[in-house]
Amino acid sequence: MMETTKKKYEFRRLGSKDVFVMTKIIGKVGVNKFSECLNQSSVQTIISKMKDSDNKEENITAVGLSVALEIVNVICSNLDKCENEIYQLLSQTSNLKVKEVQELDMVTFFEMIADFVKKEEFKDFFKAASKLFN
């Protein structure tokens, strides 16, 4: 029987005060890097398959996961540009202090970033933000 280990962190629901740090990170990385996540060939392939598929819900989940993985990749590729902001964001949205986030082992740190990006409110933020550019 597999034993599940409790994560060292728990996230709260994201709110308007989190937008400010998130936009700092996006600004440092570049909006275009995040918008490219929606245009990746893997995402476009899944979207095109959705049109011919009966299982829309499964495909929507696959698109969401694919976009989330692309966003995690963008964030991780640009950690050096926004290190302090990422520590701040993860700390202010979780039960950990900045110092505790900084001291996480690598695996837990990357899991925390991935879990943050998978949050429903994070997805909602990008949906709402994208409307500003249309």
N, C-alpha and C positions, 0 to 999 in steps of 0.2 A: 504494500500500500504506500502510495506516494505521500509524503508529508508536505503540507503547504506552510511556507514560512511567511510570517507577517511582515509587511513592508515597513520600512523605517519611517515612512512619511504617509500623510493623508492630506488630500487636497480639499479645500473648501470650494464652494461654488464661486465662480469668477464673477466679478462685478465691475462697475464703471471705473473704480479707482485702479484697476489692473490695466486698463487700456493705455495709460500713460507710459508705463514701463514697456508694454508690448510694442507700442509705436516707436519707442526709442530703439528697441532691438531691430524692428523692421527698417527703421531709418538707417541704422548702421550697416545692416546687411544689404539693404536695397529692396525696394518694393518689387522691382522686376524679378528678383530671384524667387520671391514667393509666388508671384503670378505665373512664373514658368512651371511651378509645381502642377498647376492645373492643365498645362499643355504638354506634359510629358507623353511620349508615345504609349507607354503602358496604360496611362489613364484614358487616353483617347481610344485605345483598342477596347478597353472594357466598356466605355460609353457606346462605342459603335456596336458591340455585341448586345448591349442592353436593348437596342431597338428590335432585335430579332428574338429576344428571349422571353420566356414566360415567367421566369423567376426574377422579377424586378428588384425585390427586396435584397436578395443575395448579391445582385450586381451593384446595387447602391452601396452596400456594405463594402464590397471589394473596391469600389471607387474611393470611398472614404478612407479605407486603410491604405490604399496606394498613395493618395494625396498626403495622408499623415506621415507615411514613411518618407516621401519626398521632402516634406517640411522639416522632419527630424534631420534629414541629410543636409539641408540648407543650414539649419541652426548649427549642427555639429561642424560643418565645414567653415563656419564663421565664428566659432567660439572665441577666438582671439580678439575679434573686433568688439564683442559685446559681453565679455566675461562677467564683469560686475553687474550688468543689467540682468543677465540670466540668473546669477546667484540671487539678486534682489527679487526677481519675479518668482522664482521657485520658493524662496523663503516667505514672501508676503502672501502666497497662495496656499501655503502648507503649514504644518505644525512645526516646522524646523526653523531655526535661526540661520542667518546667513553663514555664520561660522560652521554650523552643522552641515549645511549643504556643501560648503567648501571641503569638508573633511570626509564626505562620502567616498566609498570606493568607486572605481571607474564604472563597474557594471551597474551598481545602484544609481549612480548619477545619470547614466544614459537611459536607464529604465525610467527614471523620474522625468526626464525630458520627454521620452516617448509617451508616458502616461499623461503628461500635461497636454501634449499636442492632440491626444485622442479624446480629451474632454469635450463633451457636447458644446459647452459654452465657447470653447476655442474655435470650433467649427462655425458656430453662430457668429463669432466675431469676424471671421474671414468672409462669411456671406454678407454681413452688413457692411464691412469695409469695402468689399468689391463693388457695392452699389454706388459708392462715392466716385468711382472711376468710370462709371457707365454714363 
